[in-house]
Amino acid sequence: MKKILFLACSAVFFLSVQTQAQTSKNKLSKSDKAMTKETIYQFKVEDLSGDTFDFASLKGKKILIVNTASKCGLTPQYKDLEAVYKEYKDKGFVIVGFPANNFASQEPGTNKEIETFCQQNYGVTFPMMNKVSVKGDDMCDVYKFLTQKSKNGLQDSEVEWNFQKYLINEKGELVKVIKPKTLVTEPEVINWIKS
């Protein structure tokens, strides 16, 4: 009888240890999954012409992503953005613009109107994407990645206004968020591009 009782207790103990080990393993898997950061390379979007733009084509380059608007006090930043793009585009740097109408309806135009405005007024040649939403319930997936730490692995942020800038390194990882009024010509941006 003692032998049967001993075997029964041993079996219960063994099952208990095995269950705890499996639970710990499951928790670790969920934790690892939660900490797995995404990269910009997983996204495909449409540009202003309706063509597919694959961020994977930018692997190995530094990327500055900026939300733009045509009727904003900060709209003249297009000039500096274009100048910096031209200077560094052959040195592993690209700017990607996302027109958005989230702030005071300052980007009301169609994609064609935005494209014409950018080219005629500022000679923009850097890639400009289809108009999107950069905040709220209809936020596009790229901006969900840029603004959520659970996706980008760096920080939570909110797009404060037009011309907020997100810096992405050569591995497709978010490395810095730059305020809307900070010009692309400021040392913190230029030094990062050159580094």
C-alpha positions as CSV (number, residue, x, y, z in Angstrom):
1,M,0.0,0.0,0.0
2,K,2.8,2.4,0.9
3,K,4.5,1.5,-2.4
4,I,1.3,2.4,-4.4
5,L,0.9,5.7,-2.4
6,F,4.5,6.5,-3.1
7,L,4.1,5.9,-6.8
8,A,0.9,7.9,-7.0
9,C,2.6,10.9,-5.2
10,S,5.6,10.6,-7.4
11,A,3.4,10.7,-10.5
12,V,1.5,13.8,-9.3
13,F,4.7,15.5,-8.4
14,F,6.2,14.7,-11.9
15,L,3.0,16.0,-13.7
16,S,3.1,19.2,-11.6
17,V,6.8,19.9,-12.5
18,Q,6.1,19.2,-16.1
19,T,3.1,21.6,-16.2
20,Q,5.1,24.4,-14.5
21,A,7.9,23.9,-17.0
22,Q,5.4,24.2,-20.0
23,T,3.7,27.2,-18.4
24,S,7.1,29.0,-18.1
25,K,7.9,28.1,-21.7
26,N,4.6,29.5,-22.9
27,K,5.1,32.7,-20.9
28,L,8.6,33.1,-22.4
29,S,7.3,32.6,-25.9
30,K,4.6,35.2,-25.5
31,S,7.2,37.6,-23.9
32,D,9.6,37.0,-26.8
33,K,6.8,37.6,-29.3
34,A,5.9,40.9,-27.6
35,M,9.5,42.1,-27.7
36,T,10.0,41.2,-31.4
37,K,10.2,44.5,-33.1
38,E,9.0,45.0,-36.7
39,T,10.9,46.9,-39.4
40,I,9.8,49.3,-42.1
41,Y,10.6,46.7,-44.7
42,Q,7.4,44.8,-44.3
43,F,5.3,47.6,-45.7
44,K,4.1,48.2,-49.3
45,V,2.1,51.3,-50.0
46,E,0.9,53.3,-53.0
47,D,2.7,56.4,-54.2
48,L,0.9,59.5,-55.6
49,S,0.7,58.0,-59.0
50,G,-0.9,54.8,-57.7
51,D,2.1,52.6,-58.2
52,T,3.3,50.2,-55.5
53,F,6.1,51.4,-53.3
54,D,7.9,48.6,-51.5
55,F,9.9,49.7,-48.4
56,A,12.0,46.5,-48.8
57,S,13.6,48.3,-51.8
58,L,15.3,50.7,-49.4
59,K,17.2,48.1,-47.4
60,G,20.6,49.4,-46.4
61,K,19.6,53.1,-46.7
62,K,18.8,55.6,-44.0
63,I,15.2,56.8,-44.3
64,L,13.4,59.9,-43.2
65,I,9.6,59.6,-43.2
66,V,7.6,62.9,-43.0
67,N,3.9,63.7,-43.0
68,T,3.3,66.6,-45.3
69,A,0.6,69.2,-46.1
70,S,0.2,71.8,-48.8
71,K,-1.6,74.6,-46.8
72,C,0.4,74.7,-43.6
73,G,2.7,77.3,-42.1
74,L,5.4,74.6,-42.2
75,T,4.8,73.8,-45.9
76,P,8.0,75.7,-46.9
77,Q,9.9,72.8,-45.3
78,Y,9.5,71.1,-48.6
79,K,12.3,73.3,-49.9
80,D,14.8,72.1,-47.3
81,L,13.6,68.5,-47.5
82,E,14.2,68.5,-51.3
83,A,17.7,70.1,-50.9
84,V,18.8,67.6,-48.3
85,Y,17.4,64.7,-50.4
86,K,19.3,65.9,-53.5
87,E,22.5,66.3,-51.5
88,Y,22.5,62.8,-49.8
89,K,20.3,60.6,-52.1
90,D,23.5,59.1,-53.7
91,K,25.0,58.5,-50.2
92,G,22.4,56.0,-48.9
93,F,19.7,58.3,-47.8
94,V,16.1,58.8,-48.9
95,I,13.1,60.9,-47.8
96,V,9.6,59.4,-48.1
97,G,6.7,61.9,-47.8
98,F,3.2,61.0,-46.7
99,P,0.6,63.7,-47.3
100,A,-2.0,63.8,-44.6
101,N,-5.1,65.8,-43.9
102,N,-5.2,65.2,-40.1
103,F,-4.3,68.7,-39.0
104,A,-6.8,71.6,-39.6
105,S,-7.6,70.2,-43.0
106,Q,-4.4,71.5,-44.4
107,E,-4.0,68.8,-47.1
108,P,-7.4,68.8,-48.8
109,G,-6.2,68.0,-52.3
110,T,-6.4,64.9,-54.4
111,N,-3.2,62.8,-55.0
112,K,-2.9,64.4,-58.4
113,E,-3.3,68.0,-57.0
114,I,-0.7,67.2,-54.3
115,E,1.8,65.9,-56.8
116,T,1.3,69.0,-59.0
117,F,1.7,71.3,-56.0
118,C,4.9,69.7,-54.8
119,Q,6.5,69.7,-58.2
120,Q,5.5,73.2,-59.3
121,N,6.2,75.0,-56.0
122,Y,9.1,73.0,-54.6
123,G,10.5,70.8,-57.3
124,V,10.0,67.7,-55.1
125,T,11.7,64.6,-56.5
126,F,11.8,62.5,-53.3
127,P,9.2,59.7,-53.2
128,M,5.7,60.9,-52.2
129,M,3.1,58.4,-51.2
130,N,-0.7,58.3,-51.5
131,K,-2.5,60.6,-49.0
132,V,-3.0,58.7,-45.7
133,S,-4.2,59.3,-42.1
134,V,-1.4,59.5,-39.6
135,K,-3.5,59.4,-36.4
136,G,-6.9,58.3,-35.2
137,D,-8.9,55.2,-35.9
138,D,-8.1,55.2,-39.6
139,M,-4.3,55.6,-39.1
140,C,-2.4,53.8,-41.8
141,D,-0.2,50.8,-41.0
142,V,3.1,52.5,-41.6
143,Y,2.2,55.1,-38.9
144,K,1.0,52.5,-36.5
145,F,4.5,51.0,-36.8
146,L,6.1,54.5,-36.3
147,T,4.0,55.5,-33.3
148,Q,3.7,52.2,-31.3
149,K,6.5,50.9,-29.2
150,S,5.0,47.4,-29.4
151,K,5.7,47.5,-33.1
152,N,8.8,49.6,-33.5
153,G,10.6,48.6,-30.3
154,L,11.8,52.1,-29.5
155,Q,9.0,54.3,-28.2
156,D,5.4,55.3,-28.3
157,S,4.8,58.7,-30.0
158,E,2.0,60.8,-31.4
159,V,2.2,62.7,-34.6
160,E,1.9,66.3,-33.2
161,W,1.4,68.2,-36.5
162,N,2.4,68.3,-40.2
163,F,6.1,67.7,-41.0
164,Q,6.9,65.4,-38.0
165,K,9.9,63.3,-39.0
166,Y,10.8,59.7,-38.2
167,L,14.4,58.5,-38.7
168,I,14.9,54.9,-39.8
169,N,18.3,53.2,-39.8
170,E,19.9,51.0,-42.5
171,K,18.3,47.9,-40.8
172,G,14.7,49.3,-41.1
173,E,14.5,50.2,-37.4
174,L,13.0,53.4,-36.0
175,V,15.8,55.3,-34.2
176,K,14.5,58.8,-33.6
177,V,11.4,61.0,-33.7
178,I,11.9,64.7,-34.7
179,K,9.4,67.4,-33.9
180,P,7.5,69.1,-36.7
181,K,9.2,72.5,-36.4
182,T,12.7,71.0,-36.4
183,L,14.1,71.6,-39.9
184,V,15.8,68.7,-41.8
185,T,18.9,71.0,-42.0
186,E,19.4,71.0,-38.3
187,P,22.7,69.4,-37.0
188,E,20.8,66.5,-35.2
189,V,19.4,65.4,-38.6
190,I,22.4,66.1,-40.8
191,N,24.8,64.5,-38.4
192,W,22.6,61.4,-38.3
193,I,22.5,61.2,-42.1
194,K,26.3,61.5,-42.3
195,S,27.1,59.1,-39.5
